[in-house]
């Protein structure tokens, strides 16, 4: 009985671990792609309201 529970728990924890690792990679990809998109002036002006309101480029 205990061995069956241990096997089921090990299987469950492996699936959860894989899902968490996948979510970490997805979040890292989204952050990096968002930062990359914000480096382009037209995209940044479209996405950021403060960029439109201030009317000032981020480049001094």
Order of alpha helices (4+ residues) and beta strands (2+ residues): alpha-alpha-alpha
